[in-house]
């Protein structure tokens, strides 16, 4: 089994061409659409009950059904964005309990892969790693501290059937470097996803270009690709200068539905689901200008309807044959 996993990780299907979908805003969907109370925005707590696991499985199948209709691959993210030590401590999870939650999150996805994967539509199991702190506020760790901090979660994924890991909703370069180094230490393929403010820059003021180039320089370009998530396309579209070579390192987009700033979203008590058709048109523009984009999903406020609209806009042939 270990040899098979290592071989699969060395030849991830999403690196061999084709478009892969992903899910949308897991936590916003579970809270605002399904009525769950998620303490500290942590969806991994649902793994501790049969009803919670059933709900998570139902959540994923909405998206997998979209991918099946469009005959495309899928990157299945674990429900572990908050499953690290600091957030776990706030939720009453010690190191052993967190490791169990991370393993259970992968186990849930392995069953879904068995059910939905087809030769022409592979499914990649991705261990989702969130920031140590608030995704909207800059962290204070240096790269070495970030590597040590996130190594426990990476190690758990490396010992499971997860195919890769991704650092998501990162707002500072040090954490991106640390996660990439931890992934390399444990032999896990990885992606790094930054979030930006309405000016297209990280909350630290650093540009996307500088962030990506710095992580590459400090990790020997270890991440297979980078993504942008948890920001509306209108926030970062202007920062994507097609004449620059670093743009080619961006392999995925998981945008918010809402045009609101992070500060506005933080204070909002209702869900802004935006305009799925408009969001889909923006994705079509991005994929037209960035043919290297391979992972298309959503973030806060998006659900399977947004992903379906993105499919219809960006994969017209598949949509016509569905």
Secondary structure, DSSP 8 states (H G I E B T S, - for coil): -HHHHHHHHHT-GGGSSS-EE----HHHIIIIIT----GGG-GGGGGGSHHHHHHHHHHHHHHHHHHHHHT-EEEEE-S-TT-SHHHHHHTT--HHHHHHHHHHHHHHHHHHHHHH-BTTB-EEEEEEE--SS-TTS-----HHHHHHHHHHHHHHHHTTT--EEEEEEE-SHHHHHHHHHHHHHTT-EEEEEE---TTSB-TTS-BHHHHHHHHHHHHTS-SSEEEEESS-HHHHGGG--TTSGGGGGEEEEEE-S--S-HHHHHH-SS-----HHHHHHHHHHHHHH-TT--EEEE-TT--HHHHHHHHHHH-HHHHHH-
